[in-house]
Amino acid sequence: MGRKRYTGSQQTPVFHLTREGYEKLRKELEYLKTEKRAELARRLRAAIQMGDLSENADYIATKEEQGFVEGRIQELETILRHAVIIDDHQEAKDTVDIGAWVTIQEEGFPPETYRIVGPTEADPHNGKISYESPMGKALLGKRAGETVTVDAPDGPVRIRILEVRYQA
């Protein structure tokens, strides 16, 4: 789920999501609460009908999966209840912030474009990096033309920001 960002004095968690990320999580929640719960209930009934539950591997495995699913449902409900949607059409800024598309280039490599998102939907292989990641932290507040140093696992990496935009 990633680290939560808190605002205000009541420690309310805030989860930054794109509209696409919000809808993806909403659909997952709906699937888990309907189809997955029903499937697990059918599997539990079938396992119970087999008899001795203490040595019934199907029953034990299904109960464990049921616990995982219920935990995921609670997690998704919390995320969606406290989600802040990153607006695709927010006012243009010239600095990197959550929701920005940032085109960067490491020396000797072709340019790459990433969207700065919350940790809940970060997926670097699909062009989404968390504002909490080392690269996200290094980019926040910077402008096109600036060079930043990212504390990568293999050591510092210098990256030039080529473009910052807030429209897809």
NORMO-V810447 format. One record per backbone hydrogen bond with DSSP energy under -0.5 kcal/mol. CO is the residue of the C=O (numbers start at 1). NH is the residue of the N-H. Records with the same first field share a line. If there is no record, write none. Layout:
CO: NH, NH
This chain:
4: 6
5: 14
7: 12
8: 11
12: 7
14: 5, 16
15: 17, 84
16: 118
17: 86
18: 22
19: 23
20: 24
21: 25
22: 26
23: 27
24: 28
25: 29
26: 30
27: 31
28: 32
29: 33
30: 34
31: 36
32: 37
34: 38
35: 39
36: 40
37: 41
38: 42
39: 43
40: 44
41: 45
42: 46
43: 47
44: 48
45: 49
46: 50
47: 50
48: 51
52: 55
53: 56
55: 57
56: 60
57: 61
58: 62
59: 63
60: 64
61: 65
62: 66
63: 67
64: 68
65: 69
66: 70
67: 71
68: 72
69: 73
70: 74
71: 75
72: 76
73: 77
74: 78
75: 79
76: 80
77: 81
78: 82
80: 83
82: 15
83: 85
84: 17
85: 87
86: 19
87: 90
94: 144
96: 141
97: 100
100: 102, 116
101: 165
102: 104, 114
103: 162, 163
104: 112
105: 160
106: 109
112: 104
114: 102
115: 117, 129
116: 99
117: 131
118: 121
119: 122
123: 126, 128
124: 127
127: 115
128: 123
129: 117
130: 133
133: 137
134: 138
135: 139
136: 140
139: 142
142: 96
143: 146
146: 161
148: 150, 159
150: 152, 157
152: 155
155: 152
157: 150
158: 107
159: 148
160: 105, 162
161: 145
163: 103
165: 101
